[in-house]
Amino acid sequence: MTPFVRPQRQTGHLVAGVTARVLLATFVCAASAAAPAQDQTAAAPRDTIFARKILMDLIGRNMDELEGMTSSGKAINLAEGHEHADAISIMLMAFPHLFPPGTNLWKPNAERDPGRDTYASPDVWTRFADFYAQAGNASKVAYNASRAEHEATFKTFVADLRTACDSCHAVYLKGER
């Protein structure tokens, strides 16, 4: 699997955003330099599940904004739409990495804590390559939306992104069963 590599933007505001991300990544790497000496079991599976739920919620909020823009019948603020789509693209690149094998805790008909228990289908782990590819493809669609120069093109990419999200959820998300 080859991960999707995002080209960098060259405008001032967006370069500042990239710079902030690089600084954050540098801080995280520096802070984790002592990690080998620390107890690596500290990140319990339920904490990882909680983290991916938070990330999915943020993806959903950004998606709601995009769909609100494209269905309102009003002119679309493409700059704002680009920001939401770009955020989704970035988050979708990280999302599959929050599914280590130890978080495969689905149990049918079990009482679940909505914040800490998984609703991910066990198929995520048995078909991880497909799950990873679907997240990567959706990230590319969101990235393309973040670069769309015309409203019609932007709307098409947002609709394609919804389709990508729904098709992944249909396979890899369990309901209250």
Secondary structure, 3 states (H helix, E strand, C coil): CCCCCCCCCCCHHHHHHHHHHHHHHHHHHHHHHHHHHCCHHHCCHHHHHHHHHHHHHHHHHHHHHHHHHHHCCCCCCHHHHHHHHHHHHHHHHHHHHHCCHHHCCCCCCCCCCCCCCCCECCHHHHCHHHHHHHHHHHHHHHHHHHHCCCHHHHHHHHHHHHHHHHHHHHHHECCCC
